[in-house]
């Protein structure tokens, strides 16, 4: 389907300046909000899907989800509306692009992996506390600012296990990207916070290695491997952390969700323990309230344990 380029048009005070992404449902533009002289990203959904009752319910759910999930590492929603021409989401514009764009050019150091894991874990912990499971963790849904900080986006297929979650999708349907689907999703089983832990495990593997763990095969073949084969061991690691990091990846991506980490903060702690303090040079983990809980590297393990304790209370 050819999508019309709306660059140069003004919609409700937003001047569309550049088309930055196009997908099956619509297009994302970099835009200028004239009233505030602020750059934003506008996700424009095509009229045909925007008129479908089920899509309308999911669109409205996405807007409500993101609006209520206020967190330093969840991309904030500024505005949204629907009209006969389509549906619109106005979000923060992040100049660093997506994690996928970065992965197309390089791998990440263990310190950078740790920073991004901390930031995404704090965002997901807050989502899980609000009964929301993202269930589509992949490089395309992680955006970066100019300093390399990570932000979680695209809750369009998120599973809300609270008041209106049953309206969004059937637990027996395949929802998500086949390349990153979890075993329980492929089996049509209910999703849990461990679903996002599996996604983070695959994401970290790709950040370290620079490639998907199951390469050179069709997406449907990857689904089979997610169901039946462990992720390959990573070889390009320092000798002193190779075994620990590989053990971490295997536990995060266990086929049985019950055998994964109990929550995302415990997962972040386990990664720090696997790589050792010598590989950690940042202070990035936030508490569920959005405040920094780490002030120095030597305090990291104790603070992580404290955060895990708060998460299970």
C-alpha positions as CSV (number, residue, x, y, z in Angstrom):
1,X,0.0,0.0,0.0
2,X,1.3,3.4,-1.0
3,X,1.1,5.9,1.9
4,X,0.7,9.6,0.9
5,X,3.5,11.8,2.2
6,X,2.0,14.6,4.2
7,X,5.2,16.5,4.8
8,X,4.6,20.2,4.9
9,X,0.9,20.0,5.9
10,X,-0.3,21.5,9.2
11,X,-2.7,19.4,11.3
12,X,-4.2,21.0,14.4
13,X,-1.3,23.3,14.9
14,X,1.4,20.6,14.2
15,X,3.6,21.2,11.1
16,X,4.7,17.9,9.6
17,X,8.3,18.3,8.7
18,X,9.7,14.9,7.9
19,X,8.4,11.4,7.5
20,X,10.6,9.2,9.7
21,X,8.8,5.8,9.7
22,X,6.1,4.0,7.7
23,X,4.3,0.8,8.7
24,X,1.2,-1.2,7.8
25,X,-1.2,1.0,9.8
26,X,0.3,4.4,9.0
27,X,3.2,6.8,9.3
28,X,5.3,8.6,11.9
29,X,6.4,12.2,11.3
30,X,8.7,14.6,12.9
31,X,6.6,17.7,13.4
32,X,6.8,21.2,14.9
33,X,4.2,22.2,17.5
34,X,4.1,25.9,16.6
35,X,2.5,27.1,19.9
36,X,5.4,25.8,21.9
37,X,8.1,25.7,19.2
38,X,8.5,22.1,20.2
39,X,9.6,19.2,18.1
40,X,7.3,16.2,18.5
41,X,6.6,12.9,16.8
42,X,3.1,12.3,15.3
43,X,1.9,8.8,14.6
44,X,-0.8,9.0,12.0
45,X,-3.0,5.9,11.5
46,X,-4.6,5.4,8.1
47,X,-8.3,6.0,7.7
48,X,-9.3,2.4,6.9
49,X,-7.9,0.8,10.0
50,X,-8.8,3.8,12.1
51,X,-12.5,3.2,11.3
52,X,-12.4,-0.4,12.4
53,X,-14.2,-0.9,15.8
54,X,-11.5,-3.3,17.2
55,X,-8.7,-1.0,16.0
56,X,-10.5,2.0,17.6
57,X,-10.7,0.2,20.9
58,X,-7.0,-0.7,20.7
59,X,-6.1,2.9,19.7
60,X,-8.0,4.4,22.6
61,X,-6.5,1.8,24.9
62,X,-3.0,2.7,23.8
63,X,-3.6,6.3,24.4
64,X,-5.0,5.7,27.9
65,X,-2.2,3.3,28.7
66,X,0.6,5.6,27.8
67,X,-1.1,8.6,29.3
68,X,-1.3,6.9,32.7
69,X,2.1,5.3,32.6
70,X,4.1,8.4,33.4
71,X,7.7,7.4,33.9
72,X,11.1,8.8,32.9
73,X,11.7,6.0,30.4
74,X,8.3,5.6,28.9
75,X,7.8,7.8,25.9
76,X,5.3,10.5,27.0
77,X,2.0,11.0,25.1
78,X,1.2,14.7,24.6
79,X,-2.1,14.5,22.7
80,X,-4.3,12.2,20.7
81,X,-7.5,12.4,18.6
82,X,-9.5,10.6,15.9
83,X,-11.4,12.0,12.9
84,X,-12.6,10.7,9.5
85,X,-9.0,11.2,8.1
86,X,-7.5,8.8,10.6
87,X,-6.2,8.6,14.1
88,X,-3.3,10.6,15.7
89,X,-0.9,10.2,18.6
90,X,1.5,13.0,19.5
91,X,4.5,12.0,21.4
92,X,8.0,13.2,22.4
93,X,10.4,13.3,19.6
94,X,13.7,11.5,20.3
95,X,16.7,12.4,18.2
96,X,18.7,9.3,18.8
97,X,16.3,7.1,16.7
98,X,15.4,3.5,17.4
99,X,17.6,0.9,18.9
100,X,17.2,-1.0,15.6
101,X,18.9,1.8,13.7
102,X,21.8,1.7,16.1
103,X,22.1,-2.0,15.9
104,X,22.4,-1.8,12.2
105,X,25.7,-0.1,12.7
106,X,27.3,-1.5,15.8
107,X,27.1,-3.6,19.0
108,X,26.9,-2.3,22.6
109,X,29.4,-2.5,25.4
110,X,28.4,-4.3,28.6
111,X,28.2,-0.9,30.3
112,X,25.8,0.4,27.7
113,X,23.8,-2.8,27.8
114,X,23.5,-2.4,31.6
115,X,22.4,1.2,31.4
116,X,19.7,0.4,28.8
117,X,18.6,-2.6,30.8
118,X,18.3,-0.5,33.9
119,X,16.2,2.1,32.2
120,X,13.9,-0.4,30.4
121,X,13.6,-2.5,33.6
122,X,12.5,0.5,35.6
123,X,9.9,1.4,32.9
124,X,8.6,-2.1,32.7
125,X,8.5,-2.5,36.5
126,X,6.2,0.6,36.6
127,X,4.0,-0.8,33.8
128,X,3.8,-4.2,35.5
129,X,2.8,-2.4,38.8
130,X,-0.1,-0.9,36.8
131,X,-1.2,-4.3,35.4
132,X,0.2,-3.6,31.9
133,X,2.4,-6.1,30.0
134,X,4.1,-4.7,26.9
135,X,4.7,-8.1,25.2
136,X,6.4,-6.7,22.1
137,X,9.9,-5.9,23.3
138,X,12.1,-5.5,20.3
139,X,14.7,-3.0,19.0
140,X,12.1,-1.1,16.9
141,X,10.1,-0.2,20.0
142,X,13.1,1.2,22.0
143,X,14.0,4.8,21.2
144,X,17.1,6.7,22.2
145,X,17.9,10.3,23.1
146,X,21.1,12.1,22.0
147,X,22.9,10.8,25.2
148,X,22.0,7.2,24.5
149,X,19.3,6.9,27.2
150,X,16.5,4.4,26.3
151,X,12.8,4.9,26.2
152,X,10.0,2.3,25.9
153,X,7.4,3.0,23.3
154,X,4.6,1.4,21.2
155,X,2.1,0.1,23.7
156,X,-0.3,-0.5,20.9
157,X,-0.5,-4.2,21.5
158,X,0.2,-4.0,25.2
159,X,-1.8,-6.4,27.4
160,X,-3.6,-4.6,30.2
161,X,-4.6,-7.2,32.8
162,X,-6.7,-4.6,34.6
163,X,-10.1,-3.3,33.9
164,X,-10.3,-3.3,30.1
165,X,-7.6,-5.7,29.1
166,X,-10.0,-8.4,27.9
167,X,-11.2,-6.1,25.1
168,X,-7.9,-5.7,23.4
169,X,-6.9,-9.2,22.2
170,X,-7.7,-12.8,22.7
171,X,-5.1,-14.7,24.7
172,X,-5.2,-17.5,22.0
173,X,-4.1,-15.2,19.2
174,X,-0.5,-14.6,18.1
175,X,0.2,-11.0,19.0
176,X,3.6,-9.4,18.6
177,X,6.5,-9.8,16.2
178,X,7.3,-13.3,15.1
179,X,11.0,-12.6,15.3
180,X,10.7,-11.7,19.0
181,X,7.7,-13.8,20.1
182,X,7.9,-15.6,23.4
183,X,7.1,-19.4,23.8
184,X,3.9,-18.7,25.7
185,X,2.7,-16.3,23.1
186,X,3.4,-18.8,20.4
187,X,1.5,-21.4,22.4
188,X,-1.5,-19.1,22.9
189,X,-1.0,-19.0,26.6
190,X,-1.6,-16.0,28.9
191,X,1.1,-13.4,29.1
192,X,2.7,-12.3,32.4
193,X,5.6,-10.0,33.4
194,X,7.9,-12.9,32.5
195,X,6.9,-12.4,28.9
196,X,8.6,-9.0,28.9
197,X,11.6,-10.6,30.7
198,X,12.0,-13.0,27.8
199,X,11.9,-10.1,25.3
200,X,14.6,-8.2,27.3
201,X,16.8,-11.3,27.2
202,X,16.6,-11.6,23.5
203,X,17.1,-7.8,23.2
204,X,20.3,-8.0,25.3
205,X,21.6,-10.9,23.3
206,X,21.2,-8.8,20.1
207,X,22.8,-5.8,21.6
208,X,25.9,-7.8,22.7
209,X,26.2,-9.9,19.5
210,X,24.9,-7.4,16.9
211,X,22.5,-10.0,15.4
212,X,19.3,-11.9,16.2
213,X,20.0,-15.2,18.0
214,X,18.3,-17.2,15.3
215,X,19.8,-15.9,12.0
216,X,19.4,-16.8,8.4
217,X,15.9,-18.3,8.7
218,X,12.3,-17.3,8.0
219,X,10.2,-15.7,10.8
220,X,8.0,-18.7,11.2
221,X,11.1,-20.9,11.6
222,X,12.2,-18.5,14.4
223,X,8.9,-19.1,16.1
224,X,9.8,-22.8,16.2
225,X,13.2,-22.0,17.7
226,X,11.7,-19.7,20.3
227,X,9.5,-22.7,21.2
228,X,12.1,-25.4,21.3
229,X,15.7,-24.2,21.2
230,X,17.8,-22.2,23.7
231,X,19.5,-19.1,22.6
232,X,23.1,-19.8,21.4
233,X,25.9,-19.0,23.7
234,X,27.7,-15.7,23.2
235,X,31.4,-16.0,22.4
236,X,32.5,-12.3,22.0
237,X,32.7,-11.6,25.8
238,X,35.6,-11.1,28.2
239,X,36.7,-14.4,29.7
240,X,35.8,-13.3,33.3
241,X,32.2,-12.7,32.5
242,X,31.4,-15.0,29.6
243,X,29.9,-17.8,31.7
244,X,27.9,-15.5,33.9
245,X,26.4,-13.5,31.0
246,X,25.5,-16.6,29.1
247,X,23.9,-18.1,32.2
248,X,22.0,-14.9,32.6
249,X,20.7,-14.9,29.0
250,X,19.6,-18.6,29.4
251,X,17.6,-17.9,32.6
252,X,16.0,-14.8,31.1
253,X,14.9,-16.8,28.1
254,X,13.8,-20.1,29.6
255,X,11.0,-21.7,27.7
256,X,9.0,-22.1,30.9
257,X,8.1,-18.6,32.2
258,X,8.1,-19.8,35.8
259,X,11.9,-20.5,35.4
260,X,12.8,-17.0,34.4
261,X,13.5,-14.1,36.8
262,X,10.7,-13.3,39.1
263,X,10.6,-9.6,38.1
264,X,12.4,-7.1,35.9
265,X,14.3,-5.5,38.7
266,X,15.7,-8.9,39.9
267,X,16.7,-9.4,36.2
268,X,18.6,-6.1,36.2
269,X,20.4,-7.0,39.4
270,X,21.4,-10.4,38.0
271,X,22.9,-8.7,35.0
272,X,25.0,-6.5,37.2
273,X,26.2,-9.5,39.1
274,X,27.0,-11.3,35.9
275,X,29.1,-8.6,34.4
276,X,30.8,-7.4,37.6
277,X,31.3,-3.9,38.9
278,X,34.4,-3.3,36.7
279,X,32.1,-3.2,33.6
280,X,29.5,-0.8,35.1
281,X,30.2,2.9,34.9
282,X,26.8,4.5,35.0
283,X,24.0,5.3,37.4
284,X,20.7,4.9,35.6
285,X,18.1,2.9,37.5
286,X,15.0,4.7,38.6
287,X,12.5,3.8,41.3
288,X,8.9,3.2,40.4
289,X,8.1,6.8,41.3
290,X,10.6,8.0,38.7
291,X,13.3,9.1,41.2
292,X,16.9,8.0,41.0
293,X,17.6,5.2,43.5
294,X,21.3,4.9,42.6
295,X,24.0,7.5,43.2
296,X,27.2,5.5,43.0
297,X,28.4,2.3,41.4
298,X,29.4,0.7,44.8
299,X,25.8,1.2,46.0
300,X,24.2,-0.4,43.0
301,X,23.7,-4.0,44.4
302,X,22.2,-2.8,47.7
303,X,19.9,-0.4,45.9
304,X,18.7,-2.9,43.4
305,X,17.8,-5.3,46.2
306,X,15.9,-2.5,47.9
307,X,14.0,-1.8,44.7
308,X,13.2,-5.5,44.3
309,X,11.8,-5.6,47.8
310,X,9.6,-2.6,47.0
311,X,8.4,-4.3,43.9
312,X,7.1,-7.4,45.6
313,X,5.5,-5.7,48.6
